[in-house]
Every structure is written in C-alpha cells, then in structure tokens.
Amino acid sequence: MFGFGKPKNPDAHRYYLLPGQGRGARRKHRMQLVAAWAVGAAAAGIIGGVVWFLNQRR
C-alpha cells in the first residue's frame, strides 16, 4: 500500500539501462570508434610528415 511492503513483481526493477545503453548505442559506439581511428591516423600522418620533413632538411 502506497509504497510500503514488497513490490508485486520484484524482478520488474532489477535491470535498468545506464545512459548510452539504449536504442542505437551500438551504432553510436561504432561511429565513435571509426572517428577515433580516423583522427589517430591523420595525427600520425601529420606527425610523421613533420618528422620526415625535418630529417630531409639536413
């Protein structure tokens, strides 16, 4: 009655979703992973190009 005692179905509230675990989360995580790989590859290319350019000047 009014929140006192045991709930009728104790398993109804056992599992809950955290933010980011809902619909479309798998696609969102995949897109973030692809973006991270792209940014990492671009940064590595730029740093590698700078190092190569500095070594060519000598």
Protein Blocks (a to p, Z undefined) as FASTA:
>chain_A
ZZiajdfblmlmmpccdehiaghklmmmmmmmmmmmmmmmmmmmmmmmmmmmmmmmZZ
